[in-house]
Amino acid sequence: MKRTVVFYNTADGKCPVRDFLDSLTGKVAQKIAWVLRLIEDLDVIPSTYFKKLTGTEEIWECRIKFGSNAYRILCFFADNSIVVLTHGFLKKSQKTPKYEIEKAESYRRDFLKRRTKT
């Protein structure tokens, strides 16, 4: 099964994932691009790289480790084959911060609401 990774855009045209990627060094951005390609290409993605967050409204996280840093890009499925990336952050603690999850859930609701209007 082929998946397509797309970036979420806010109603006013901002793209939180692109802003996050632009803030990273080239090597980190390359590693993230590699993980995103795995998500597009592999039928079964190892949970090292992609995992559903429990207790969320269908929010998944792309997991990227680079050096001693853990980067996360939160996302959701728009349908079975479209993965919508909402935003990314540098993870500093064991648990994914609640406000990051809430942001992703709000982006998801916004995306789905605007998508049904077209």
C-alpha positions in Angstrom: 0.0 0.0 0.0 1.4 3.4 -1.0 0.9 6.3 1.4 1.2 9.9 0.5 2.6 12.4 3.0 1.1 15.9 2.8 1.6 19.0 4.9 -1.3 20.6 6.8 -1.9 24.3 6.0 -3.9 26.6 8.3 -6.9 28.5 6.9 -4.6 31.6 6.5 -2.0 29.6 4.6 0.6 28.9 7.2 2.4 25.6 7.1 3.6 24.6 10.6 5.6 21.6 9.4 7.4 23.5 6.7 8.3 26.2 9.3 9.6 23.4 11.6 11.7 21.8 8.9 13.1 25.1 7.8 14.3 25.7 11.3 16.5 22.5 11.4 20.0 21.8 10.2 20.4 20.1 6.8 21.4 16.7 8.4 18.4 16.6 10.7 16.1 17.6 7.8 17.6 14.8 5.7 17.0 12.2 8.4 13.4 13.4 8.7 12.9 13.2 4.9 14.2 9.6 5.0 11.7 8.7 7.8 8.9 10.3 5.8 9.9 8.2 2.8 9.7 5.1 4.9 6.1 6.1 5.9 5.2 6.5 2.2 6.9 3.3 1.0 6.7 0.6 3.6 3.6 -1.5 4.1 4.4 -2.0 7.8 6.3 0.9 9.4 8.5 0.0 12.4 7.1 1.7 15.6 10.6 3.1 16.1 9.6 5.6 13.4 5.8 5.8 13.4 3.3 5.2 16.2 -0.2 6.0 17.2 -0.5 8.1 20.4 -2.8 6.5 22.9 -5.7 8.5 24.2 -5.8 10.9 21.2 -8.2 11.6 18.4 -6.3 9.5 15.8 -3.0 11.3 16.2 0.2 9.5 15.2 3.7 10.6 15.6 6.7 10.3 13.2 9.6 9.6 15.4 13.1 10.8 14.4 16.2 10.4 16.5 19.3 12.3 15.5 22.2 12.3 17.8 20.9 12.7 21.3 17.8 14.6 20.1 14.3 13.2 19.6 12.2 15.0 17.0 8.5 14.4 16.6 6.2 15.3 13.8 2.5 14.8 14.7 0.1 13.7 12.0 -3.2 11.9 11.2 -4.7 9.9 8.3 -7.0 11.9 6.0 -8.0 8.5 4.6 -6.3 5.2 4.4 -3.4 6.4 2.2 -3.0 10.1 3.0 -0.9 11.1 6.1 -1.3 14.7 7.0 1.6 16.2 9.0 0.5 18.9 11.4 3.6 20.2 13.1 6.9 19.2 14.6 8.9 19.8 17.7 12.0 18.7 19.6 10.9 16.3 22.3 12.5 17.1 25.6 10.7 14.7 28.0 9.4 11.1 28.1 5.8 12.0 27.4 4.6 14.0 24.4 3.5 17.3 25.8 -0.3 17.6 26.0 -0.4 21.0 24.3 1.4 19.5 21.2 -1.2 16.8 21.0 -4.1 19.3 21.4 -2.6 21.4 18.7 -2.5 18.4 16.3 -6.1 17.4 17.2 -7.2 21.0 16.5 -5.4 21.0 13.2 -7.0 17.7 12.3 -10.5 18.9 13.1 -9.8 22.1 11.1 -8.5 20.0 8.1 -11.4 17.6 8.1 -13.9 20.4 8.4 -12.4 22.5 5.6 -12.0 19.4 3.4 -15.7 18.5 3.5 -16.6 22.0 2.3 -14.9 21.6 -1.0 
